[in-house]
Amino acid sequence: MSAKRGGKANVRDGQLPGAHTGARSAEGRPVSGGARFDRLDALRGVAIVWMATFHFCFDLNHFGLLDPKQNFYADPFWTWQRTCIVTLFLFCAGLGQAVAAAAGQGWPRFWRRWAQVTGCAVLVSVGSAFMFPRSWISFGVLHGIALMLLATRLLARSHIALLVVGLIALVLPWLVQHPFFDTRATNWVGLVTHKPVTEDWVPLLPWLGVMLWAAALGQWLLARRPRMLQGPVPAVVRPLAALGRWSLTFYMLHQPVLIGLIMAWRAIVH
């Protein structure tokens, strides 16, 4: 998602081992790498559908097919949606890190998933530079998640560290702003004096706090209320759960598909 305009908001988590290995499944068994957390996947699926709907409206507006009074940059109806979508995706990412940690997944799998996220972030930057040369994405949601996954991985063994560092991450941008952080090379930190002009901006602060607190909540749920994450979902919700398992792929493909469909429709109509 963007500071200048509504941007991207999603990704499936990288695999994170290492913390809370005593977590138990709903049946009382240790969480295994093959366990399927349908409720978490469905929640991520909700975020994906919301994101795609938001982006479709944004694309229609970009091509002049919505009411010109719609302002995705300043209208609270759109800006608050953007904030909620990013929050929901990072919340799901943090819960996913707790699940991966409880499953005892190792560094090799973490690095494989991290490389996928980082590679996609590079592609987003390159693609946005062609489409929006003046407001290309230097540190969007995928860039942010890649860095946040590393931080969460390193802090996951300490529940207290997740909570304390998460609180600092959430509060610090309200207390500290400096012009040093206003450049493209430094605005990824988040301690800016004004939001940068870019199509997507999800800085480390305060968003890291959302992922860390979600990871801490996930640890607590796995130990005490595992069915809130792992329990079955109604048949009508299963498509959302299936969609949630392919969030990174969906994220990378949905905008080219939406934009292509809109451009094809305009070519046919006009």
N, C-alpha and C positions, 0 to 999 in steps of 0.2 A: 504494500500500500504506500501511498506517497504523501509527502509533505505538501507538494504543490498540487497534486491531484490524486484521486483515488488510484492506488496501485495494487500490487500483488499482496496476497495475504495467506499464503499457505505454504506448508511443506510437511511431509511426513518425517518423523524424527529419525535421526541417526540412532544406531544401536549403542546403548550405554550400559556397560557392566559395572560392577564394583561395589554397589551399596545395598545394604538391607537384604543380604542374601538369606536371611531368615524369614522373609515374607512368605506367606502361605496362600494357596489358592482357596477358592470357595469350599473345596472339599477337604481342606486342611493339609493338602500336600504342598511341598515347595513348588513355587512357580517354575515352570520349565520353559525352555526356549520355544517349544512348539505350542504353548498355550495360546488360545485365541481370545483376545479381549474385545468381544463384539461391541460392548457398550462404548468403550473408548473409540473404536473405529467408527461407530455410528455418530458419535459426537464430532469427530473429525469430518465425517461426511456432511454433517449439517453445516460446518464451517465452509466446506468446499462449495456446496450449493449456494450458500449466501454470497460467497466471494464471486462465483460465476455470474450470479444475478446482478450484483453490484457492478462488475466489469462490463456486463452487457449494456447496462444503462449508461455507463461511462463511455463506451464505444459509440453508442447511438448519439450521445451528446457530442462526442468528438467529431463525428461525421455530419453534424448538423441536423440530426433526425429527431432530436428531442426539443422541447420548449427551450428557446434560447435563454430564458430567464434562469434555467437550472445552472447553479454554480457549484461544481464539485470541489472547488477550492475553498469556499467560505461558508456555504450553506450548512448549518448544523445538522440538517437531515442527512447529508452525505458524509460530513466529516466525522460525526459520531458513529455512523455505521462503519466507517473505515477503522476507527479506533476499536470498536467492538470486534470486528473481524480479526484484526491483528491479535488482539488479546486472546480470542478464542483459539486461534491457531497456536500461539505460543503456550497457552495453557495446556492444550492437547500434547504439544511437544514435551513439556515438562512432565506430564503424567506418563508419556511414553518412555522417558528416560528412567523413571522410577521402575517401570515394568521391566525394561531391559536390564537394569541393575539387579533387580530381584532374580532375574533369570540367569544371572552370572555370565552374561555375554562378555567375551574377551575383547582385547584391544584390536586384533585383526578385523573383526567384524565392524567394530566402531569406525576404524579408519576407512574401510570400504564404503560405508554409508556416508561418512563425512566427505570423502572424495567425490561422491555423486552429488551431494549438495553443493560443494564448492565449485565443481565443474559446471553445474547448472547456473550458479551465480555468475560465473564468468561469461557464459553464453547470454545471460540476461543483460549484462553490461554492454557486451558487443552489439547485441540486437537493438538495444535502446539507443545506442550511439548513432545508429543509422536512422532510426525513426524519429528520435528527439535529440538532435545534436547539441542543443543548448541546455537541455535538462536531462541528460542521460543518467542512468542509474549507476552510481558509484558504490553505494552501500544500501541496498534494498533489503527486503525481508530474507532472501536466501543468504546474502552476505552476513546479515545479523545472526541468523540461526546457526550458520557454520561456526561463528565465533562463540555464540552462547552454548553450543553443544560442548565445545572444549572446556569452557568454564564450568558447566554443570558436571561434566565427567570428573573434573579434578576435585569438585566440592562434594560429590555425591556420597562419599563415605561418612560425612558428618551431617546429621540432620540439623544440628544447631548452626553449622556454617551455612547451609542452604537458607535458613531463615534470616540469619543476621546479615549476610552479604546481600540477600534479596532485598531486605529492608533498606540497606544503604543504597543499593542500585535504584530503588524506587524514589527515595527521598533526595538524593544528591543533586539531580538536575534542577530541583526547586530551590536549592541553596547556593549552587555554584553555576555561574555562566561567565564565559570569558571570550573575547574576540579571537583568541588563539584557536579556538575550536570551530570557527566559522568557515574554514577553508575545506575544500574537498578532501584534502589529505588528513584532516583532523576531525571533521564533523561526525565521523562514525562513533566517536566517544559519546556524543550527545549533550555536552555541556555548552551548547551554542547560545548566542544572544538573539538569534533569529533563525527561523527554519530555512533550510536551503531550498533553492529552486531546483527541483528534481522530480522525476516521475515516481520515485519510490525511495523512502528513507525510513529505515527502522534501526536507529542507533542502539548501541550497547546499553546505554542508560536512557530511560529507565526500564527498557523492555527486558533486560536480563532478569530483573526482579520478578517479572511475571513467570518466566520459565523456572527460576529457582524455587519460588514458592509453590508452583504447581508440582515440581518434583518432590518437595517436602510433603505436600498433601498426598501425592501418589504413594509415597512410602508409608504414610499413616494408614491410608485406605487398604493397601495390600496386607498390612499387618492386622487390621481390625475390621474392615468392611470390604473384603475383596470382591464380593458380588456386585458392588457398585460399579466396578470396572469390567469384571469378567463374566457377569451373569448373561443369560440369553436375552435376545431382543425379539420383539414381535415380528412376525413375518413381513408386515408392511414396512418395517424399518431396516430389514436385511439389505436392501439395495444401498442404503446409506452406509452400512457397515462395509459392504464390498467396495464402495467408492472410496471410503476412507483408507483402505489399504493401498490405494494407488495414487495418493495425494501428490507426490512429487511429479509423477508422469502427467497427471491431470493439470497440475500447475503450469508445466512447461508447454502443454499443448492447447489449453483452452483459449488463450488470447489469440494466437494465430488462427485458430478455427473460427472463433467469433468474428474477428476482423475480416477474415476471408469470406464468410457468409454474408456479412453486411456489404462488403464491396461487390460481391457477386449479385446481390439483390439490387443494389443501386445501378449496376451495369444493365441488368435486365429491365428495370423500371424506366431508366432514362435512355 
